[in-house]
Amino acid sequence: MPELSQRRRMLVLAICCMSLLIVSLDTTALNVALPAMQRDLDASTAGLQWTIDAYTLVLASLLMLAGSTADRIGRKRVFIAGLIVFTIGSALCSAAPNLDALIAFRMVQAVGGSMLNPVAMSIITNTFTDPRERARAIGVWGAVVGISMALGPLVGGLLVDSIGWRSIFWVNLPVGLAALLLTLRFVPESRAPKGRRPDPVGQVLVIALFGSLTYAIIEAPNAGFASVLPYGVVAAVALAGLLAYEPRRAEPLIDLRFFRSVPFSGATVIAISAFAALGGFLFLSTLYLQNVRGLDALHAGLWMLPMAVPTFLCAPLSGRLVGNRGPRLSLVIAGCAMTVSAVLFAAFEAETSNVTLFLGYLVFGIGFGFVNAPITNTAVSGMPRAQAGVAAAVASTSRQLGQTLGVAVIGAVLASGVVSSSYRETFVDAAVPGWWIIAGCGLAVLVLGAVTSGTWAHRTAERTADRLKSAEVREAAEVAAR
């Protein structure tokens, strides 16, 4: 990629952030619309879980393929394809006649979304080569998540109350079109010096692992353990297959050598934990505010502001902290805040008081605002720039997998405890195990953030980067010799 002026780099960052905005806005707005969709489409709790998890599941399954494909055939080309498919998928979702069609069209959306976030992060990584500039750019990237959390519930609530839940998908159309036109004009093409070959076996194993595991978790409360056991077995076999097959390939879909870096491995698990907490938090909060408190979608969205505003404000601050002092402080703050918030709900039933509910949302927003920048920066820092797309895709996959598991696990726990005949009376008690799971996720962020950001951990990252670069040099020499 040619060296760009400061103004052009900022423009590229803005275009990449637009893609993140439509993907994130879609998710947060959809959460507010869940009760309206439940009534209109006669959906069960499991059906609501699938409207979210069908999207995140496909996204998680295809992100690494999209990242490696972008490195091979061109990041701009894949990014443009993602914008087109995501925009078309959004239009289809708005016209879905029933729940099954909506879930199918959400999967179309996800195919496009898989080509956006990891590829955009790869473009940013190759545009901002200075470590401090890159950390700050990633902080801005994280702030967009806060913007989507602030705008999503409000825009979604307003649209649901005034037009209907289908209108939440219309927002993606003008933003997607504008991002497409700007990308064609201003984003330069870039690719890795040596593209990675496709890995169809690895891709099938990833889809089998994520799909069967999610299905087993979501359907267990309704179908029973015995019915979903075969899917658990498929997930275990797929995981064993990945661990056995991928190291044998010269260019695997998942380069397990990345995980020799303790910071990279830590960032992966932290991403899963943090986004599992987010997915569960939004799922429980939306159903509580509308189905238990009886708020309309707009007022439920307003109640989300105490969580969304701190996320927006803390994300760029976290990016600066990561750029100046490393990821540890941001991760410790994030872990503490997310844990405290969940404990407020689990141990003190924060939902039952306006003051504690406000405080719980506020503290969780602070925690989530601090967690995104160190995850992304740690995932891509130190890795060879030629593999930036793959490294960023692993981080993005971890986020989506975490959100998928969070909704699946916490939704399953809720479904097993709620009595349909007395939904409002049993909801708070039934949600308590889910809040404890979220607290455990926050504690994992805290502990792993402290443990995987020390001096010895950085040494493992340096050794891993040296090995990867040496392997690249050897592979390039072999290609030249042929």
N, C-alpha and C positions, 0 to 999 in steps of 0.2 A: 504494500500500500504506500503511495507517495506521501511525503511529509505535507501536512495540511497547515494552513494558517490557524491562529487561535480562534478567529471568528468561524471558520469552516468547521473546526472541531466541535465548537459549541453547537453549531447547527446540526451536525451529525448526532451529537448526544441528544438534542431535542427530538429529532426524528425517531431515534431508538426508544426514547422515553414515551413517545406517542403509542408505540406498539405495546409497551408494557401497560400503558394506561387503559387501552381498550380491553386487554386480557384481564387485568385486575378489576377494572370497573364492572366488567361483566359478572365476575364472581361475587363481588360485594353486593351489587344490585340484585342479583339472583337470590341471595340469601333473604333479603327483605321481602321478595316476592313469593317465597315458599308457601306461606299460608294461603295466599290467594290462588296459587297454582294447585294446592291441595284441594281447595274447595271446587275450583273450576274443573279439574281433571279427575276428581274423586281418587286422589292418590293416598296411599298408606305412608307411614313413616319410612319404610324401606323404599318406596317409590321416590320420596323426596331425597333420600340418600343417593339414589341412582342418578337423579338429575344433576347432582354435583359430582358424584364419583365417576360416572361414565365419562365426563369431561376430563377430570384430573387423571383418571386411569389411562386413557388413551394418550394424554399429554405426557405422562411419566414414561409410558412405554416407548414413545417415539422420539423423545428429546435427544437422546444420544445418537440415534440414527441421523436426525436433522443436523446436529452439530458436526458430525464427521462428514456428512454429505456436503455441508456448506464449506468446510475446510477443503474439500476435494474439488467441487465444481464451481465454487464462487459464493461468497457470503451474501452479496447483494442479490444475486439471482434467487437464492433460496428464500431470502427475506421477502422479496417481492411476491414469490409464490405463496408464502405464508399469509401475507396481507390479503391476497385475492381469495384464498380458500376460507380464511377466517371471516371475511366480510360476507361471502356467499353463505357460509354456515349460519351466520347471525340472521340473515334474511330468512333462511329456511326455518330456524327456531321460532321466529315471530309468527310463522304461518302454521305451526305444528297443530294438527287436528286432535291429537290425543297424547297421553303420556309416553307411550312407546315411540311414537314419531319424534316427540321432543327429545327423548334420550338418544335416539339415533342421530338427530340433527346436532345435538350437543357433541357427539363424537366427531361429526364432520368439522365442527368448530375447532375441536381439539387437534385435529390433523393440521389445520392451519396454524393454531397456536404453538404447536411443537416447533414450527419453523421460525417463530418470532423471538421469544425471550433468549434462548441460548445463542442464537445467531446474532441478535442485537448486542448481547454482552461480549461476544467475540469481536464484533465490529468496534465496540468501545475499547476493548483491551488492546486492539491493534491500532486504534486511533490515538489513545492516551498512553504513550510509552513510558513517561516519567511515573515512578511509583506513587509519589504524592498526588500528582494530578489525577492519576487513575483512581486512587482511593477517594478523592473528592468527587470525581465523576460518578463513582459507584454510590457515594452518599446521595447525590442528586437522584440517581436511579432509584435508590431506596425511598427517597422522599415521594416519588411518584406513587409508590404503594400507599403511603399515607394520604396522598391526594385522592386516590381511588377509594380508600376507606372512608374519607370524609364525604366525597361526592356521591359514591355508590349508594349508600343508604338513603341519602336525601333525594337524589335524582330518581332512584328506584322507587322510593316511597311516594314521591310526587306523581310519577308516571303511573304507578299501580293504582293510586287513588283516583286519578283524573281520567286515565285512558284505559288502563288494564295492564296485566303483567306482560303481555306480549310486546308492549312498547319498550320494555327495557332493552330489548335486542336492537331496537332501531338506533340507539345512541352509537353503536359500533359502526354504522354505515358511513356517516360523514367523516368520522375520525379516521376510519380505515382508508377511505378514498383519499383524504388529504395526505395521510402518511405515505400512501402509494405514489402519489404524484411527486411529493418532495423527495422520496427515495430515488425515483427515476432521475431526478434533476441533480441532486446534491451528494448522494452517498457514493463514494468511489468503490469499485469492485476490488476484492481482495480474496486471496486463497492461500492455503498452505503451500510451501515449495514442493512438497510431495504429498499428494492426497492419500487418505487411507482407503483401502479396498472395502467394499461392502462385506458384512458379516451376517448373512441371512439366518444361519443356525443360532447365533447369539441373539439376534432380534426375536426369533420365535420363542426362545427360552425366556427372554425378558417378558414378553407378552403373556406367556403361560404362567410365569411366577406372579406377576402383578395381578393379572385377571383372576386367577383361581383363588389367590389369597383374599382379595377384596370380596369376591362373591361369597366365599365361605363365611367371612365375618359378618357381612350385611344380612345374609339369609339365615344364619344360625338361629336367631330368636324365633323365626316363623317356621322354618323347615325342620329344626332339630339337629342335634350334633351328628347323629348317624347319617343324615342325608347329605351334610356338607363335608363329611370326613373325606370322601374321594377327592374333593377339590383341595383339601389340605395336603393330601398325599401328592397330588399333581404339583402343588407349589414347592413341596420339599424336593421332589425329583428334579424340577426345573432349576432350583437353586443349586443342587448338587451338580447338575449338568453344566451350569455356568462356571462353577468353581473348577470343574475338571477340564472343560473344553477351552475356555477363553485363554488360559496361559499357554496353550499349545499353538495358538495362532500368532503369526508375525504381526498382524494388525487387527487386534480384537476390537469388538464393539465396546467392551468395557476393559480398559487397560488396567489390570489389577496392580500394575507397578505403581500407579498413582497412590495407592493406599499404603505404600511403604512410608509415605510422608505422614507423620503423626498429625500435623496441622490440617492436612487435606482430609484425612480420615475423620478427625474430630469435627471439621466443618460439615462433613457429610451427615454424621449422626446428629449434630446440633441442628442442621437444617430440617431433618426429619422430625426431631423433637419439637422445634419451635413451630413448624407449620402444622404438625398434628395438633398442638395446643390451639393455634389460630382456627383451624377448621372446626374443632370441637367447640371452641368458644363462640364462634359465630352461629353455629348450628343450634346450640342450646339457647343462646341469647335471643335469636330471632323467634324461635318457637315460644319461648317464655313471654316475651313482650307482647306478641300478638295473640297467641292462643290461650295464655293464662291471664295476663293483665288486660287483654281485650283492646289493646291499642290498634289504631289503623296503621297502615304501612308507613305513612309519612311521620307520624309521631314516634313509631318504633325507630325510624331512621334518625330522628333527632336525638333519641336516647343513645344512639351509637356514637354521636359526636365526641363525648368525653374520652372514647377510645381512639377515634380517628385523628383528632387534632394533635395529641401528643405524638402519635406515630409520624405524622407529617413534620412536626417540629424537631423531633429527636433524630430522624434519619440522617439529615445532613450534618448534624452535630456529631453523630456517630461516625460518619465518613471522615470528618476532620480528625476525630480522636484516633481512628485507625491509621490515618495517614501520618499523624505526628507521634503517636505513642504505641501503635500496634493494636491488635484486636482484643487483648485480655480485658481491659477496663470496660469496653463496650459489652462484651459477653457476660461479665460478672454482673453489671447493672441489669442487663436484660434478664438473666436467669433469676436474680433476686426479685425483680419486679413481677415477672410472670408467675413465679411461685407464690408470692404474697397475695396477688390478685386471686388466684385459684383457691387458696386457703380461705380467703374471705367468703367465697361462695360455698366451699365444702364444709367448713367448720362453723361459720357464723350465719349461713343462709342470707348472704348479702342481697338476694333478690327481694326479700321481704321488707326492706327499708329503702326509701329513695336515696338517703345519704350514703349508705353502704353500697348500694348498686352503682351510684355515680362514682364512688371511690374505687370500686372494683374495676369498672371500665377504664377509669383514668390511669390506674397503675398498670393494667395490662397494656394499654396503649403506649405507655412509656417503655415498657419492656420490649414490646414488639418493634418499636421504633429504633431501638438500639441494636437489634439482632441481625438485621438484614445485611448491612454493609460489611461487618467482619466475616460473615459467611461467604459472600461473593468474593471479597478481596483475598481471603485465605485460599479459596479454591483455585483462583487463577494466578496468584502471585507465585513466582518461582518456577512455574511450568513453562516449557518452551512455547514461544508465541505461535509456532506452527501447529501446536495442539491446543490452542486456546479455546477453539470451538468445542472440543471433546471435554476439556476440563470444566468449562462453563456449563455444558450440558449435564454433566454429572451433578453439579450443584443444583441446577434447575430441576433435574429429575428427583433429587432428594427432597426438594421443597414440595413438588407435586405428590410424590409418594407419601410424604408426611401428612399433607392435607387430606389425601385419599384415606389413609389409615385413621386419621383423627375423626373424620366424619363417620367412617365405617364402624370403628370400635365404639365411640361415644354414642353414636346413634343406636347401635345394637344394645348397649347397656341401658340406654333410655327406654327403648322399645320393650325390653324385658321387664322393666319396672313400672311402666305406666299402665294404669287400668283404664281402658277406653270409656267405661261407663262413668268414671270420675276423674277425667283427664286433668282438670284444673287442680283438684285436691291432691292428686298423687304426683304431679309433675316435679315439684321442688324436691321431695324426698327421692324420687327416682333419678333425679339429675345428680345427686350427691356423689355417687361413684364416678361419674364422668368428670366432675370437678376435681376429684382426687387424682384422676389420670392426668388431667391438665397440669395439676401441681407437680406431679412426678416428671412431666415433660420439662417444666420450668427448672426443676432441680437438676435434671440432666444437662440443660444448657449451662447452668451455673458451674457444675462440677467439671464438665468437659471443657468449658471455656477457660477455666483456671489451669487445668492439667495440660491441655494440648497447645498452650501458647507460651511455654517456657523456653529456656535456652536449648535444652536437650531436644525438644520437639523441633525447633528451628534447624538444628543440625541434621535431623532426619530429612527435613524438607530440602536442604541443600544437597545432601547426598542423593536423594531421589532425582532432583533436577539434573545433577551432573550425569547420573546414569542414563536418564532419558535423552539428554543431549548427545552423550557418547553413542547411544544406540542409533540416534538419528544420523550422526556422522557416518557410522559404519554402514547403515542402510543406503545412504546417499552414495558412498564409495562403491558399494556393490552394484548399484544401479548404473553408475558411470562406467564401471568395468565391463558391464554387459554390452 
